[in-house]
Amino acid sequence: MTLAYENGINLFDTAEVYNAGKRSSLVITTKIFWGGNCVYEIGLRASLERLQLEYIDVIFANRPDPNTPIEETVRAMTHVINHGMAMYWGTSRWTSMEIMEAYSVARQFNQIPPICEQAEYHMFQREKVEVQLPDLFHKIGELTFKLQAVAERLGCTLSQLAIAWCLRNEGVNAVLLGASRIDQLLENIRAIRVLPKLSLPILSEIDNILGNRPYSKKDLRS
């Protein structure tokens, strides 16, 4: 590590099974395998203890756990960041669809979205980094910009729009909020004021922006 650092390398990727040296001005990342709030927190605490660090710069969720909902992973990562164990979180070997779901869940429930993807990239594996991820990040940026414009027209925040959008569905009895501060909770509660503003034209505009409206067999027949 010393030789690498002296030659300009300051990012060191670790995992639960790795060891590392002192903190200094390094950028330290680590990967935690599989999911669940307890798994991520326990795994990260163990990594920090072995690395003799107080926090990690970026914690990666290494491969999505098929038995853990992505929403739970997003909430777990938000939890460890809010408790000062990591600065940011990212994904490792996730598909573009899974990353998009994590980002959407984070925005919907006022959680922290992933900031990066650690992908396999070499001469024989190029498509994900050169095609899929740029398209994904462009789409995320474009979606956020367009939805933010809708929220501004309605006089609300993007989080309030996302919560109100969920509440407008008659099949939804309750929406789980992800507030960690009083001001966030108050902001989320005020989403109820946005509900009357979600007219059919506004909902149709949101559907067009998202481009992911599911269709039932009844819709297809009609």
N, C-alpha and C positions, 0 to 999 in steps of 0.2 A: 504493500500500500504506500509506503514512504517513497519508493522509487517511482511509482505511478504518479503520486501527487507532485513530486518534484519535477515531473515532466509534463505538467499541465492537466492531469486528469483529476477531477474533483468530485465525480459522481461514482459511487460504489453501490452496486446492487447486491443485496443479501437476501436470505430467505430464512425460514425457521431453523434450517439445519446448518446455516453458515455461522462463522464467527467473524468479527471485524475489530478494528482498532479504535483509536480515540476520535472524538468528534471534530475538533478544530473548525475549519471553515469548509468542511466537506458537505456534499449533498448525499445523504444516505437514504436509500430506498430498501424496502424489504417486501417479500411476498408471503402471504398467508394462504394456506391451502384449505379449500372447501369453505362452507359458509356457516351462518348463524352468529348472532350477537356474541354469545359466550365464546364460541370458537375463535372469532376474530380478536376479541379482547384478551382472552387468555393467551392465544398465540402471540399477539403483539407484545404483551407484557413479558412473556418469556424471551422474545427476541431482544427487547430493550435491556433486559437483565443480562443476557449473554453479551450483548454489544456494549454494555455499560454506558447506555445513553438514556437521556430523559425523554427524548422524542425522536420520531422518524420524520424525514421530510415528506416522503411519499410512501404510502402503504398500498401494495397491489393485491387485489383479489385474484389469486392465481387460478384460472379456470373456474367458470361458474359451476356451482353445486346444483346438480339436477334435482336434488331433494329440498333445496332451499329457495323460496320465492325471491326474485330479484329485489323486490321491495324490502325484504328483510335484510338483504346484504347492504342496500343503500342506507337503511336506518342504522345498521351496525357500524358502517364506516363513518356516518355522521356522528355517532356516539363517541367513537374513539378520537375523532378530531375535536369535538366539543370538550372532551376531557383532557386535551393537551398531549395526547400520546402520538399524534401525527399532525402534520400541517395540511396535507392533501391526500387524496386517494385516487387510484387509477385501476384500470383493468389489465389483465394479462391473459392473452389468448382467448378473448371473448369475440363472438361474432359481432358484425355491425348491428344486427337486429337486437342483440342483447345489450349492447352499449346504448343504443337508442332508447330501449326500454328503461334502463337505469337512469338515463338523463331525464326522460319524461316523468318517471316516478319521483325523482328528486324535485323537479320543478312543481309537480302537482302537490306534493306534501311538504313543501318548504324544507327539504333536506339538502344535503350537499352533493352535487353531481360529481362524477369522475372527471378528472382533468386530462387524462392521457391513457393511451393503450400501449402496453408493451407487447409488440407483435414480432412474430418470426419474419425476418427479412434478410435475404441473401440472394446470390445470383440465380438460384433456382426457385425462389419463393418471393415473388415481387408484387403480385396482384393486390394483396390486401393493403400494403403500405402505399403503393403508387396509384391505386384506383379506388378501392373500397373506402378507406379511411378519409381521404380528401373529400370524396362525395358525401360521406357521413357528416363530417365536421361542417361542410358547407351547408348541408341541409339543416343541421342543428342551429347554426347561426341565422339562417334565413327564417326558420320557424320561429325562433325567439324574437327576431325583429318584427315579423308580421303580427305575432300574437301580442307583442308589447304595444304595437300600434292600435290594436283592437282595445286593449285594456285602457290605454290613454283616452281613447274616444269615449269609453264608458266611465271614465273618472275613477279608475281603480288600479290596484297593482296587479302584476301578472299572477302572483300567488292567489289573490282574491278571485281573479277570473277563473283560475284552474279549479278552485274549491267550489265556486258557484256553478261551474259547468257540471261538476259531479252531482251537486245537489239538485240540479234541474231535472234529473232523471227520476221518474216516479218509482222506479224499482230500487232506488237507493234510500235506505233508512237512516244511514249515518255516514259521515266522512271522518276518517281518522286524521287528526291534525298533528303536525310534527314540530310544534313550537318548542323552543328551548329557553325563550325569554318572554317576559310579560308583554313587551311591545309586539313581539311576533304573534302571541296568542290573541291580543286585541285586534291586530291586523287581520288574522284569520277569521275571527268572529264577525268582523264587519263585512265579510264576503256575503253574508245573508242579504245585505243591501243591494248587491249586484244582481241578485236573482230576477227581480222584475225587469231588469234591463236586457235580459237575454231573450230577445225576440227571435222569431223564426228566421228572419234575414241574418241576424247576428250569428245564430247557431249554424246556419248554412255556410256563412263565411268561414267560421272556425273549422267546420268539416272540410271545406275546400283547402284550407291552409294545412291541416293535419294530413289529409289524404289517406286516412286509415279507417274510415267508417265501415263497420261490418254490415253485411247484408244478409238478412234471413231468407229462407226459401220463399216466404210470402212476398218479400220485396222483389225478388227475382221474377216471380210469376207475374207480378203487376207491372 
